[in-house]
Amino acid sequence: MLAAVVTTALWAWFGLADLFTPTVVFMRLGAVADLLAYAFWFLFLLRLLRPDSGTRPGAVVAWLGAAAGLTVVAAAVLQLMVIFNGEGLDERSPAVLLISMVLPVLALVLVEQLLRNVQDDALWNAKPLCLGLAGAFLFDLYLFSTAVLFNGLDADVLSIRGAVHALMAPLLLLAVLRGKDQIGMLSVSRKMAFHSATLLIAGVYLIFISGLGYYVRLFGGEWGRALQVGLVFLAVVALVTLAISGSVRAKLRVFLGKHFFRYRYDYREEWLRFTQTLSAAQSEPQQTGQQVIRGLADMLESPGGGLWLKDATGGAYRQAARWNMAQSDEPEREDSPLCQFMLRTGWVVNLEEYRSIPHRYDGLTLPGWLRELPRAWLIVPLCVGNDMIGFAILASARTTVDVNWEVNDLLKTAGRQAASFLAQMQATEALLEVRKFDAFNRMSAFVVHDLKNIVTQLSLLMKNAKRLHANPEFQQDMLMTIENSLEKMRQLMLQLREGATPPGTAFGVDLGRVAQRIETNAGQRGRKLEVALADRVFTRGHEDRLERVIGHVVQNALDATEKSSGRVWLKVDRHGGQARVEIGDTGHGMSQEFVRDRLFKPFQSTKSSGMGIGAYESFQYVQELGGTIAVKSEPEVGTEVTLLLPLFEAQGGSDLMASKTT
């Protein structure tokens, strides 16, 4: 059917072109398009006549199909002969006119068969189709039958053939619209209707102005042409002014939605636009509230609004954002009649309706600040579950909008989506604050842990000073210890202030020297640490932090081992291209469950007075250096901790000197 309509339209266009530019080409092309249109109409009717059951209708359709095919082929041959002027044939030849008369005859037979064999439930749809096609084919039969009788086409009848075919087109359109499947496929969006109506109004307006300008020019005398130009210019300016006017666009949009569509809103388009408006706020969180207002206001052609959200105390709602609305500093308490009414009912409060019919709102009392708020129109509650996190107040629309059930349902649903979006943004901000506090608390815990070690070292120093204060060696050692403690506290203060790792770059650290200092510190506390060192084992890192990590593991081993019967050892060597530090003891040990699930997590410790920070800090720093920590432990047997660190090759001289020595 589409092919038949297209080829019929082509025949009409070729005829129009031949009317304005009489040439043989357009006339020949029109004849070919006319023949193709008949061929496609034949195929369309034969397709509709395809029987579902029975042999008799099938035989009739088969004979009719064969006859139509032979006729189309014969007509095509004659058209080719006419085009190439074969044997003196032209469009007025008797053979051409006769075959042109046979085509509508066969078409009318097919239409009659379709109307006769159509089922009763489809007759209502088939009548307009059959009437439209029969009217066009009957006119063609009259045209070509008179041409056969009088040996020539009637020019007057031929001139109105296109008009008769055009008059039959509404019947074909009605047949298409009556089909249920076709109706479901045809739809016009609100945007297309709005733009089409705008263009139509603009076109009618410009035609009117053009006619008025022509009248002014015709009867305006000497000033006629000048008045025409001025009038047209002012009319175009007025049209542009109306086109960019938000109120005019809003009125036209509401008018089309009210009178041309079953529902006022295209919910798919509204939801996509509302979601896009909310998503635009993710790039600038400070504008989240304003985007929520814009999204709700655009649904009702509102030019502005305000957003009230629950404050940090949770006892009142305060204005958090506004768009083209006056500033309001008055809070609205959570237990006020307005908030309790919206929380209880979930209604959208229409202030215009409230002023005219207040009894519909069950004795609702509005606060004074809301009654004085200019242009306040609708109050939309923003609810998440059973909690109302805020409400939005929309300003009066640019045009008259009937707030019916459809508008209320749309606003309530959009309000819930906006509330979920706002709640997610608030939760994200709260989570960021919690993470900042968590980072600060974690860093403070590290500092407290290091300060505890410094205090322990100074306490031991003061304890020994009572009996060794006159010893020169002790005095020198005491000064070095105090100086070292002060340096550590300076680094801790710098780390706490800057929130970063200790200053300085990583460099080669002699693990043997670190182990010897740890051995000395253990001896000062009256504990024996067995140390086994390989020759020159270096790693890359911060010496103070590495000493603190290894010293922490050693201290844990000393705390878990009996002073009289147990042993603690520290071994430094190379293993598989890495620096290995092994700390072992024969103390209380740990369970496999504790080692697997809790050992290297903060605030987890087997000691009653421990915080569990040292092990966590050690694990984090070793991983930061690219190393690993392995723990083997068994309750009442002991623990063995192995640190594998990247090996740093330190050379005392150049490669040239090394080759000479060799």
N, C-alpha and C positions, 0 to 999 in steps of 0.2 A: 504493500500500500504506500509506503514511503517512496519507493522508486516511482510509482505511478504518479504520485502528487508532485514529485520533483520534476519529472519529465513534462507533466502538464504545465507546470510553472515555466519551464524552459520554452515550451511552445508559445506561451503567452508573451514572454520577453522577446523572443524572436519576432513575433507578430508586431509588438510595439516598436522594435527597432526598424522593421520593414515599413511601418507607417511613417516614421520620421525620416528614414533614409532608404527609399525604395531601391533595393538591389536584389539580384537573383540569389545571392548567397544567403541572405536572411530568409528569403522565401523557401529555399531548399532546406535550410536547417530547421525551419519551422515545420515543414512537412515530415522530416525525419523524426523530430521530437514528438509530433502528433502520433506517428505510427508506433514509436516506442511506448508512449503512454497507453495506447490501446493494448499493446502486448503485455505490459505489466498489470493492467486492469484485468485482462484475461487470466493471468497467473493468480492474481489475488482472489478472483471469484472461484476459480477451479480449486484453489486451496481451501476455501470455505465450504465448497461442495463435496469435499472428500468424505465418503460415507463411513460410518462407524460399523454398520452391519448390513447384510442383505446384498444381493447380486444385481437386482434390477437398477437401483440408482447408480451403482458402480458402472454398469454398462453404458447408461445414458451419459454419465460424466466422461467416460472414456471416449465416446463418439464425439461429444461436444469439444473435448480437449483436442482431439485429432483435427476436427474441422477448424477450430480456432488457430491451431498451429499452421495448418496448410494455408489458411487465409493470410496470416501474418507473413509467411514466407513469400506468397505470391505478391502481396503488397510491397514487400521489401525489394523483390526483383523488379517490379514495375518502377519503384522509386529510383533504383539504380539506372534503369534504362532512361528514365526522365532526366536524371542528373547528367548522364553522358549523351543525352539526345539521341538515344538509339531508336532507329526506324521511325523517326519523326514523332515520337511520343512527347507529350507535354502534360501539364496538370489538367488540361481541359479535354484530354483524350477520353473516349468512351470507356476504354478498359480501366483507366485510372479512376474515373468517376464510379464505375460499377464496383470495383473492389473497395472503394471508399464507402459505398453504401452497404456492402456486405459486413464490414467491420461493426457498425452499430447494431445491425440485425443480430449477429452472433452475441454481442454484448448484452442486448435486451433479452435474448433467450437464456443466457446464463443468470441474469438478474431474476428472471421469472422462475427459474429452477431453484435459485437460492431462497426466494420468498415462499415457494411452494413446499420445499423440503425442510425448512428451518423448524426447529422444535418450538413448542408453545412457550416455554419459559425464556427462549431467546428471541421471540418475535418482537418484543418491545425494543430490543437493541437493534434488530435488523431492519425495522421499518424506515428509519431515517436514512440508512445507508442505501437501501433499495430505491427509495424515492429520489435521493440525490443523484445516484448513478443513472436511474431510468430517465430523469429529466434531461440530463446532459446527452445521453445516447439518443433519446427521441428527437431532440433538436438536431443532432447530427444526421439522423435518418431522414428527417424532413429536408435538411439542406441538400444532402447528396442525392436523395430520390428525385427531388425537383430538378437537380442538375442533370440526372440521367434522362429524365423525361424531356427536358427542354435543351439538352445538349450544351449546358453551360451553367456556371454557378451564379446564383442571384447575389449581386453585390451588396444589396441592403441586408439580406439575411446573413451573409458572410460577415458583415461588419459588426453585428451584435452577437456573434458566436461566443466571443470571449466574455461578454457581459453575462450571457446566460450561464456559462460554466461557472463564473464567479458567484452568481446567485445560488447555485447548487452547493457551493462550498460550506455554508452554515449547516446544511443537513448532514454532510459528512462529519463535520466537527461535533455535531450533536450525537451522532452514532459513536464516535470515539469517547466522548464524555460519559455516555451511558454505560460503557463497559467498566466494571468494577476494577479490574486490574489496571486499566489505563488511568482511571481517576487516582489510584494510589500512586502512580508513577508521576503524575503531573502535580507540581506544587510550586508556589511562588513565595519566596522568602520575604520577610518584613523589610529587609534592607532593599531588596529589588523593588518592592512596592513603593517604598518611601522615595527612592531615587526616580522611579518612573513617574510617580505623582508630581514630584518636584519639577521634572522636565516638562511634563504636560502643562502644569500651571504656568511655568515660565514661558512655554511656547504660546499658550493662549494669550498670556499677558502681552508678549511682544507682538503678536499678530494684531491685537487690539490697538496697541500703541502705534504700530505701523499704519493701520487704517486711519487712525486719528491724525497721524502726521501727514498722510496723503491728503486728507480732507483739508488740513490747515494749509498745506502747500498749494492746493488747488484753489482755495477761496481766500487765501491770505494776501493776495495782491503782491506788491513789491517785497513785503517782508515775509512772504509765504515760505520760501526755502530756508531763510534764517530761523524762522519760528519752528519749522520742521526739525532742523538739526538740533536746536536747543531742547525741544520737547523729547526727542529720542534720547539725547544725552542724559537729561534728567530722569527719564524713565529707566534707563540702564543703571544709573546710580541708585535709584530707589530699589530696583530689583536686587542688586548686589547687597544693599543694606538689609533687605529682608532675608536674603539667603544666609547671611552670616549672623542673623539674630537668633539667639538661643531660644527665645520665647516662641518665635514663629516655627522653628523646627520642632520644638516640643509639641506645639498644638497640632501640627500636621501629623507627627508620629502617633500621638494619642488618638487623633481622628481616624487614621488608617487602622490602628489596632482595634479600635472599638467597632468600626462599621464593616471591615473587610475580612476579619479573621474570627474564627471561633473562639480562640483564646487571645488575651491581650498580649501575652509574652511568648517569644520563641525561647523556651526554657534552655535549650541547648546553647543558643548564642548568649543568653544572659549569664549562664553559668560559666561558660568559657571566658567571657569578659570579666566577670567578678573574680574568678580564680586568677586571671592574668593580673588584675589590679592588685590583689593581695600579694601575689608572688613578686611584684615589682618592688615591694617594701623590703625584701630580703637583702637587697644590696645596700640599703640605707635604713637600718633598724629604727633610727630616730623618727622616721616618717611613717612608721607602721600605723599609728593611730589615724593619721590623715588619709592614708590609703584606704583604710576600712571605711571612713566616712565617705570618701569619693565613690567607692564601690556601691555602697548602699544608696547614695544620693542619685547616682546615674540611673538606677532602676526606675526612679519615679520623677525624673526631670527636675530634681531638686538642685538649687544652686549652691547649697552650703549645709553645714551641720557641725555638731560637736560630739565629742566622745568623753564619757565619764567612766573611769575605772576605779576599782576598789584600791584604797591606799594601803600602805605597808602595814598599818595597824589593823586593817580589816574591819574597821568600824564605820567607815563612811566612803562615799564615792565622790571623787573630785575630777574636775575637767582636766583631761590628759592631752587632748588635741582638739583643734578646731579648724574649720575651713569656711571662710566667708561667714563667720558667725561671731557675735560679740563675746568678749572675754567674761567668764563667770568664775569668781573665786569662792562662791558659796558651796560648802559641802552638803551632800545629801546623805543623811544617816542610813545605815543599813536597815534599821528597824522602822523607818518612816513608812507612812501609809502607801506612798507611791512605790517604793521598792518592794514592800511586802505584797502589794497587789500584783505587780509584774512577776514576782517570783512564784506566787501562788497560781496565777492563771496562765502566764506565758503570753498574754495578749500584747498586741501592738496598740498603744494608746494614741488614738486620734484626737488631738486637742480641739479641732474644729467640731467634731462630733460630741466631745465632752461638754463644750460650751453650749451646744444647742440641745443635746439630750443627755444630761448628766446621770439620769437614773440607770442608763445602760451599764455604767461602770460601778454599780453596787456601792454607792456612797463614797467613791474615791475623792480624797482631798489632795489638791495639788499644792506644792510648796510655793511660798511667795516669790522666790527668785525665778521659778519657772513661769509663773503667770506674767512676770515683768520681762521675760526674755523675748526680744523682738523676733517675729517671723517663725516662732517655734510651731511645728506642725505635727510631726509624728515622733513617738518615743518607742524605739525598738530595743527590747531586752536582749542582752548577750549572755546566753546561758550555756554552761557546760555541765551536762548531767543535771543534778538538782541544785546547782550553785549558779548564781548570777554574778559574773565577774565584772559587769558593767552594763551600760546602756548608751545608745546613740540617739541624739535628737536631730531630726532633719528639718531644714527650713522649708517654708511653703514653696510649692512647685511653681515653675514658670507658667504653667497653664492649669486649667481645672482638671484634676485627676480624681476619678471616683474610686475611693479606697474600699473595694469590695473584698469578698472572700479570697479571690485570686491574689490580690495585692498583699493581704494579710499573711496568707500562707507563704508567698514568696519571701516576704520580709522576715518572717519567723525562721524559715529554713536558712536564709542567707545570714541571719543573725547568729544562728548556732554555728555555722561554718566560720564566720568571723571570730566568734568567741573561741573556738578551738584554735584558730590561728594565733590569736592574742595570747591564749594560755600557753601555747607552745613557745612563743617568743619570750614570755615571762619566765617559763621554766628554763629556757636556754640561758637567759641572763642570770638567773639564780644559780644555775650550774656553773657558769663561768666564775661567779663570785666564790662559790664553794671551792672550785679548783684553785683559785688564787689563795684563799685561806689555807687550803690543804698544802699547797706548795710552801707557803710561809711557815705553817706548822711543822712540816717535814724538815725544812731547813733549820728551824728553831730546835727541833729534836736532835739534829746532828750537832748543833752548837752546844746544847746542854750536855750531850754525851761527851764531847771533847772537853768541855769545862770540868766535867766530873773527873776525867782522867788527870787534868792539870791540878785540880784541888787535891786529889789523892796523892799526887807526887809532892805537892807543897806540904801537905799534912805530914807525910813521911819525913820530909826534910826538917820540919819544925820539931818532930819527935826526936830525931837524931841530934838536933842542934843543942838540946839540953845537956847532953853528955859529951858531945864532941866539938863544942863551940871553940875551944882553945886549940884545936888541931888545925895547923896551916893547910894541910891537904883537903880537909873537910871544908874549910872556908873557901878555898878555890873552887871546889866542886859545887858548893852551895851557890856561889856567884854565877857559875856557868848554868846551873839548873834554873835559877831565877831568870837569868837572861833568856834562856830557851823558852821558859814558860811565858814570858812577856811577848816574845816574838810570835808564839803560837796564838796568844790572845789577840794580838794585832791582826793576824791573818783571819782569825775567826770574825772579828769586828768588820773587816773589809768584806768578807764573804757575806755576812749578814746584811751589810749595807747595800752591796751591789747585787746580791742574789745570784752569784755566779761561783764558779770554781775558783780556787785560790789563784792569785796572779802568778805570772811567769809561764814560760814554755817548758814542755817536757824535754828532758835531756837524759844522758846516760847516768844510771844510778848503780853504784857498787853494792850489790845485795850482801856481800860478805861484811862490809863495814856496817851496814844496817843491822845485820844479825849480831855483830859484836856489841853494838850499843844496846840492843835489846837484852843481850846476856848480862851486860853491866847493870842495867836497871833492875833486872830480876835479882841479881846478887845483892844490890842495895836493899832490896826488900826481904832479904833472907831466904830466897828461893834459888834452887840449883836448876839451871837450864843446860842440857847437854847440846852442844853446838858442833856440827860437822860441816866444814866449808870446803868447797872445791876452789881451784885457783881461778881468780878473776872472772866472776860471773856478773855480767852487767845486763840491765834491762832499761827500757826507756819509760820515763814517767817523772812525777814530782817526788822528790826524796822524802819530804815530810809526810806526804800522804801514804806513800808505800810503807814507811816506818810505822805509821799509825795503823794501817791495815794489818801488817804482820804482827805488830805488837798487840793488837786487839785479839788476834787468834791465839797468840802465846798466852796472854792474860787469861783468856777463857780456859785454856788447857791447865794453867796453874790453879785456877779457881776450882776446876772439876777434879783435881788430883790431890790425894792426901800428901801432906808435906813430909811425913816420916817414911811412908812405904812406897809411894808412887814415884814415877819418873816422867819427865817431860823433855822432849828433844826437838831440836830445830836443825834441819838439814838443807843446805843450799848446794845445787849442782846443775849440770846440764842434762837434758833428756829430750832426744828426738829433735834437736835444733831449737829448743826452747829453754828458758831458764825455769828451773823447778825449785820451789820452796815447799818443804814438807814439815809440817808441825804435827807431832803425835804426843799422846799421853796415855796413861793407864788408869784414867779416872773413871767417873761414873758412866760416861757414854750417853748416847741418845738412841731413841727408837727409830726404826726405819720410817715410820709414819711421820714423826716430827721432822726428820731430815727431808723427807719428800715434800711435805705440805706446808711446813711452818718455819723452817730454819732461816731462810733468807727473806722473810717478810717482816716489815716493820712492826714493832710492838709485840713481837713473839720471842719469848725467852724461857729457858729452863730454870733460870735463877730467880729467886723470889724478889730480889731488888733490882733486877735488870730491866732495861727498856726494849731490848731487841733491836736497837738502832745500829750498833756496831757491825753486826753480821750483814745487815742490809746494805750499809754504806760500803763495806768491803766488797760485797758481791757486785754492786753497781760500778765501783771504780775499776775492779779487775776486768769487767766486761768493757768498760770504756777504753781500757788499754789494749783490748783485743785478746785478753787472756781468758782462762777458765778456772773454776774452782770445783774440785772433786772431794767428796766427804765420804769416809767409811767409818761407821760407828756401830757399836754394839753395847747395850746396857751392861754395866758392871765389868766391862772388859776394857773399853777405852775408845779413843777417837783418833782418826788420822785425817788431816786436812792437807790437800795438795793443791798448790797454786802453780799454774803453768802460765808464764809470762813471755812476751816476745823477747828474744835474745838480742842484745845490743853489743856488737863487736867493737871493742875499744882497743886502739893501737897506740903504743907509746912512741913510735917513730914512723917514718915514711916507708913506703914499699921498697924504695931504693936501698935504705939502710938495712931493711930486713934481708934483701938479697945478698948484700955484702957480708952480713953476718953468717948467712947460710954458706 
